[in-house]
Amino acid sequence: MTYKRQPIVANPYSPYSRKMLALLRYRQIPYEVIWGDPATTLDAMGIAKPKPIFLPTFLFDNEQGDTEAVCDSTPIIRRLESMVEGRSVIPDDPALAFINFLLEDFGDEWCTKYMFHYRWYFEKDADNAGSLLPLTGGVSLPEDKRLPLKQFFSERQIGRLPYVGSNDITASAIDASYRRFLRLLEAHFQQLPFLLGQRPGSGDFAIYGQLTQLVDMDPTPAAIARELSPRTVVWVQMMEDHSGLSPEDSPWSAIERLPPTLKALLEEIGKTYVPALLANAKALMAGEKQWQTDIDGVQWQQQSFPYQGKCLQWINAEYQALNAGDQQRVTSLLEGTGCEALFNL
């Protein structure tokens, strides 16, 4: 089908923007990107702002023919699946689709801790990011305006480190998880070109989005990536544009034939992200503003996050929507990874 150009407000230093732009290219959906701040852009266009508003922001036509601003990449991906046929990023096999959903959530919600931590915890990386981010509003920004914006962006983002759990206590756990993750990807990419077979799923794009920043922008994690996983570095560069890949000739793997390297990735999810999700959910149910739990031998503490409470609910909803046979296929793969705890609520 013919699809008009999809407007998207994005930023090159937003991992979720990069996630969605690469996905649009792979799915061969025409788009037009507006580089800038979504709030300022929507105000200038006279379009109502969603709450909350963040990057990227898609501009869709609603049923009344008006332009609607929409955020949150995961539901947008599913919306695009219903709007545009072909080159799907959701596996046909419901059990494999669940694993893809879990990988996407991990990329969006745990790998972003790597990204935010390395960008703003270390002075060299914070100085680099602070210098570059003001210029995303326009490379001709006068220097006397860039420097105050550098200070503003840096102070604001460094002040947000506690929201993702980055501090002097958790720094070692974040670094260890990132290094394990890179080694796991290095091993996996020796078996398959993508997470779940010969074609990318939405989970690939989620993890790719975070790695665009870690591998290409921020000095400390980029050096680590080049040391530990050259395959991941090249994978990120190639994920930028897979518009030439023919998915018809590139099958998904059967869930029963996924290599052990994929289960090892799931074990990392069970080791880190799962206990964080469960502790956060417990705190939200108790009305507590902070949660703490042991993650990889470190006493992790951070502010309770309602959105990640929803993530856990969505993961469970995806699992409960499977028939009994597909649930068994999923639990067989997840057995021993620590991810089984997601369903024991």
C-alpha positions as CSV (number, residue, x, y, z in Angstrom):
1,M,0.0,0.0,0.0
2,T,1.0,3.6,-0.5
3,Y,1.7,5.4,2.8
4,K,2.2,9.2,3.0
5,R,5.4,10.5,4.7
6,Q,5.2,10.1,8.4
7,P,6.3,13.2,10.4
8,I,8.5,12.6,13.4
9,V,10.1,15.1,15.8
10,A,13.4,13.6,16.8
11,N,16.9,14.2,18.1
12,P,20.1,12.4,17.0
13,Y,21.2,12.1,20.7
14,S,17.9,10.5,21.7
15,P,18.2,6.7,21.7
16,Y,14.5,6.3,21.2
17,S,14.6,8.6,18.2
18,R,17.3,6.5,16.7
19,K,15.4,3.3,17.4
20,M,12.3,4.6,15.5
21,L,14.1,6.2,12.6
22,A,16.0,3.0,11.9
23,L,12.8,1.0,12.2
24,L,11.1,3.3,9.7
25,R,14.0,2.9,7.3
26,Y,13.9,-0.9,7.7
27,R,10.1,-1.1,7.2
28,Q,10.5,1.3,4.2
29,I,7.9,3.7,5.6
30,P,8.4,7.2,4.1
31,Y,9.0,9.8,6.8
32,E,10.0,13.4,7.4
33,V,12.1,14.1,10.4
34,I,11.9,17.4,12.3
35,W,15.0,17.9,14.4
36,G,14.2,19.7,17.6
37,D,12.4,19.9,20.9
38,P,8.9,18.4,20.6
39,A,7.3,20.8,23.0
40,T,8.6,23.9,21.1
41,T,7.9,22.3,17.7
42,L,4.3,21.4,18.6
43,D,3.6,24.9,20.0
44,A,4.9,26.4,16.8
45,M,2.6,24.1,14.8
46,G,-0.4,24.7,17.0
47,I,-0.7,21.0,17.9
48,A,-1.8,19.9,21.3
49,K,1.0,18.3,23.4
50,P,0.7,14.8,24.8
51,K,1.3,14.3,28.5
52,P,4.0,13.5,29.1
53,I,5.9,14.6,26.0
54,F,9.2,13.2,25.1
55,L,11.3,12.1,22.1
56,P,10.5,11.0,19.6
57,T,7.1,12.4,18.9
58,F,5.1,11.1,16.0
59,L,2.4,13.2,14.3
60,F,-0.5,11.0,13.2
61,D,-3.8,11.9,11.6
62,N,-6.6,10.9,13.9
63,E,-10.1,9.7,13.0
64,Q,-11.3,13.3,12.8
65,G,-8.6,14.2,10.3
66,D,-6.7,16.3,12.9
67,T,-3.0,15.9,13.7
68,E,-2.4,14.1,16.9
69,A,1.0,14.0,18.7
70,V,1.9,10.6,20.1
71,C,4.9,9.4,22.1
72,D,6.1,6.1,23.5
73,S,7.9,3.9,20.9
74,T,6.6,0.5,21.8
75,P,2.8,1.2,21.2
76,I,3.8,3.3,18.1
77,I,5.5,0.3,16.6
78,R,2.4,-1.8,17.0
79,R,0.3,1.1,15.6
80,L,2.5,1.2,12.5
81,E,2.2,-2.6,12.2
82,S,-1.6,-2.2,11.8
83,M,-1.2,0.8,9.4
84,V,1.5,-0.5,7.0
85,E,1.7,-4.1,5.7
86,G,5.0,-6.0,5.2
87,R,8.5,-6.1,6.7
88,S,7.1,-6.7,10.1
89,V,9.3,-6.4,13.2
90,I,6.9,-8.6,15.3
91,P,7.5,-12.4,14.8
92,D,4.5,-14.4,13.5
93,D,5.0,-17.1,16.2
94,P,3.3,-15.8,19.4
95,A,5.8,-17.4,21.7
96,L,8.7,-15.8,19.8
97,A,6.8,-12.5,19.8
98,F,6.7,-12.6,23.5
99,I,10.5,-13.1,23.8
100,N,10.8,-10.2,21.3
101,F,8.6,-8.0,23.5
102,L,10.7,-8.9,26.6
103,L,13.9,-8.0,24.7
104,E,12.4,-4.7,23.6
105,D,11.4,-3.8,27.1
106,F,14.8,-4.7,28.4
107,G,16.4,-2.4,25.8
108,D,14.1,0.5,26.5
109,E,14.1,0.3,30.3
110,W,17.4,-1.3,31.4
111,C,19.9,-0.6,28.7
112,T,18.9,3.1,29.0
113,K,20.5,2.9,32.5
114,Y,23.8,2.2,30.8
115,M,23.3,5.1,28.5
116,F,22.3,7.7,31.1
117,H,24.9,6.5,33.6
118,Y,27.9,6.7,31.3
119,R,26.8,10.0,29.7
120,W,26.3,11.9,32.9
121,Y,28.2,10.1,35.7
122,F,31.7,10.6,34.3
123,E,33.0,14.2,34.0
124,K,34.6,13.6,30.6
125,D,31.4,12.1,29.1
126,A,29.2,14.8,30.7
127,D,31.4,17.5,29.2
128,N,31.2,15.9,25.8
129,A,27.4,15.6,25.9
130,G,26.9,19.0,27.4
131,S,28.9,20.5,24.5
132,L,27.0,18.7,21.8
133,L,23.4,18.7,22.9
134,P,22.7,22.4,22.6
135,L,23.7,22.3,19.0
136,T,20.9,19.9,18.2
137,G,18.6,22.9,18.1
138,G,20.8,24.3,15.2
139,V,24.5,24.0,14.5
140,S,24.6,27.8,13.9
141,L,23.7,28.5,17.5
142,P,25.9,31.5,18.7
143,E,28.6,30.5,21.1
144,D,27.4,33.0,23.7
145,K,24.1,31.0,23.8
146,R,25.6,27.6,23.5
147,L,27.7,27.8,26.7
148,P,24.8,28.7,29.0
149,L,22.8,26.0,27.5
150,K,25.6,23.5,28.0
151,Q,25.6,24.4,31.7
152,F,21.8,24.1,31.8
153,F,21.6,20.7,30.1
154,S,24.5,19.3,32.1
155,E,23.1,20.4,35.5
156,R,19.6,19.2,34.7
157,Q,20.7,15.8,33.4
158,I,23.2,15.1,36.1
159,G,20.5,16.0,38.6
160,R,18.4,13.2,37.1
161,L,20.9,10.4,37.7
162,P,19.1,9.2,40.9
163,Y,16.0,8.6,38.8
164,V,17.7,5.8,36.9
165,G,19.5,4.5,39.9
166,S,23.0,5.8,39.0
167,N,25.2,6.7,42.0
168,D,28.5,5.8,43.7
169,I,27.1,2.5,45.0
170,T,25.4,1.2,41.9
171,A,28.1,2.4,39.4
172,S,30.0,-0.8,39.7
173,A,26.9,-2.9,39.0
174,I,25.9,-0.8,36.0
175,D,29.4,-1.1,34.6
176,A,29.6,-4.8,35.2
177,S,26.2,-5.4,33.5
178,Y,27.2,-3.3,30.5
179,R,30.4,-5.3,30.1
180,R,28.6,-8.6,30.4
181,F,26.0,-7.5,27.9
182,L,28.6,-6.6,25.4
183,R,30.4,-10.0,25.8
184,L,27.0,-11.7,25.5
185,L,26.3,-9.8,22.2
186,E,29.8,-10.6,20.9
187,A,29.1,-14.3,21.4
188,H,25.5,-14.1,20.0
189,F,26.5,-12.3,16.8
190,Q,28.8,-15.1,16.0
191,Q,25.7,-17.3,15.8
192,L,23.0,-15.0,14.3
193,P,23.0,-11.5,12.7
194,F,20.0,-10.4,14.9
195,L,18.6,-11.4,18.2
196,L,16.0,-13.8,17.0
197,G,17.1,-14.9,13.6
198,Q,18.0,-13.6,10.2
199,R,15.8,-10.5,10.5
200,P,15.5,-7.7,13.1
201,G,12.6,-7.5,15.5
202,S,11.5,-4.6,17.6
203,G,13.8,-5.9,20.3
204,D,16.8,-5.4,18.0
205,F,15.8,-1.8,17.4
206,A,15.3,-1.0,21.1
207,I,18.7,-2.3,22.0
208,Y,20.3,-0.7,18.9
209,G,18.8,2.7,19.9
210,Q,20.6,2.7,23.3
211,L,23.8,1.4,21.7
212,T,23.9,4.3,19.2
213,Q,24.7,6.5,22.1
214,L,27.0,4.1,24.0
215,V,29.0,3.0,20.9
216,D,29.1,6.2,18.9
217,M,28.7,9.2,21.1
218,D,29.9,8.8,24.7
219,P,33.6,8.3,25.1
220,T,33.8,5.9,28.0
221,P,31.3,3.3,26.9
222,A,32.4,3.6,23.3
223,A,36.0,2.6,24.3
224,I,34.6,-0.3,26.3
225,A,32.5,-1.5,23.4
226,R,35.5,-1.4,21.0
227,E,37.6,-3.4,23.4
228,L,35.0,-6.1,24.3
229,S,32.7,-6.4,21.3
230,P,33.8,-5.3,17.8
231,R,30.8,-7.2,16.4
232,T,28.4,-5.1,18.4
233,V,30.1,-1.9,17.1
234,V,29.6,-3.0,13.5
235,W,26.1,-4.3,14.2
236,V,25.1,-0.9,15.5
237,Q,26.5,0.8,12.4
238,M,24.6,-1.7,10.1
239,M,21.4,-1.5,12.0
240,E,21.2,2.2,11.0
241,D,19.7,1.3,7.6
242,H,18.5,-2.2,6.8
243,S,16.1,-0.9,4.1
244,G,17.9,-3.2,1.6
245,L,17.3,-6.4,3.6
246,S,14.8,-8.8,2.2
247,P,12.8,-10.3,5.1
248,E,11.2,-12.8,2.8
249,D,14.5,-14.4,2.5
250,S,15.4,-13.9,6.2
251,P,13.5,-16.1,8.5
252,W,13.0,-15.9,12.2
253,S,14.5,-18.7,14.2
254,A,12.1,-21.2,15.8
255,I,12.0,-20.6,19.6
256,E,13.2,-24.1,20.2
257,R,16.2,-23.6,17.9
258,L,17.5,-20.4,19.3
259,P,21.2,-20.7,20.2
260,P,22.4,-20.9,23.8
261,T,23.7,-17.3,23.4
262,L,20.1,-16.0,23.4
263,K,19.3,-17.8,26.6
264,A,22.5,-16.2,28.1
265,L,21.1,-12.8,27.2
266,L,17.9,-13.7,28.9
267,E,19.9,-14.7,32.0
268,E,21.3,-11.2,32.1
269,I,17.7,-9.8,32.0
270,G,16.8,-12.1,34.9
271,K,19.9,-11.1,36.8
272,T,19.4,-7.3,36.6
273,Y,16.2,-6.0,35.1
274,V,13.7,-8.6,36.6
275,P,14.6,-7.8,40.3
276,A,14.4,-4.1,39.5
277,L,10.9,-4.5,38.0
278,L,9.7,-6.6,40.9
279,A,11.1,-4.3,43.6
280,N,9.6,-1.3,41.8
281,A,6.2,-2.9,41.6
282,K,6.2,-3.9,45.3
283,A,7.1,-0.3,46.3
284,L,4.3,1.1,44.0
285,M,1.8,-1.2,45.6
286,A,2.9,-0.1,49.1
287,G,2.8,3.6,48.1
288,E,6.5,3.9,48.7
289,K,8.4,6.6,46.9
290,Q,11.6,4.6,46.7
291,W,12.6,0.9,46.3
292,Q,15.7,-1.0,47.1
293,T,16.8,-4.5,46.4
294,D,19.9,-6.6,45.8
295,I,21.0,-6.5,42.1
296,D,24.2,-8.4,41.3
297,G,25.5,-8.2,44.9
298,V,24.8,-4.4,45.1
299,Q,22.1,-2.8,47.3
300,W,20.3,-0.9,44.6
301,Q,18.1,2.0,45.6
302,Q,16.2,4.5,43.4
303,Q,12.9,6.4,43.1
304,S,9.8,4.3,42.3
305,F,8.8,4.7,38.7
306,P,5.1,4.2,37.8
307,Y,5.9,3.7,34.1
308,Q,8.0,0.6,34.9
309,G,5.2,-0.6,37.0
310,K,3.1,-0.5,33.8
311,C,6.0,-2.3,31.9
312,L,5.6,-5.3,34.3
313,Q,1.9,-5.3,33.8
314,W,2.3,-5.2,30.0
315,I,4.8,-8.1,30.1
316,N,2.3,-10.2,32.1
317,A,-0.5,-9.2,29.8
318,E,1.5,-10.4,26.8
319,Y,2.2,-13.7,28.5
320,Q,-1.4,-14.3,29.7
321,A,-2.6,-13.7,26.1
322,L,-0.7,-16.7,24.9
323,N,-2.4,-20.1,24.8
324,A,-1.3,-22.8,27.1
325,G,1.0,-24.4,24.6
326,D,2.8,-21.2,23.8
327,Q,3.1,-20.3,27.4
328,Q,4.9,-23.7,27.9
329,R,7.2,-23.0,25.0
330,V,8.1,-19.6,26.6
331,T,8.6,-21.0,30.1
332,S,10.8,-23.8,28.7
333,L,13.1,-21.2,27.2
334,L,13.1,-19.0,30.3
335,E,13.7,-21.8,32.8
336,G,16.7,-21.0,34.9
337,T,17.2,-17.5,33.6
338,G,15.5,-15.7,36.5
339,C,12.8,-14.3,34.1
340,E,10.3,-16.8,35.4
341,A,9.8,-14.6,38.4
342,L,8.0,-12.1,36.1
343,F,4.9,-14.4,36.2
344,N,4.9,-15.2,39.9
345,L,3.0,-12.1,41.0
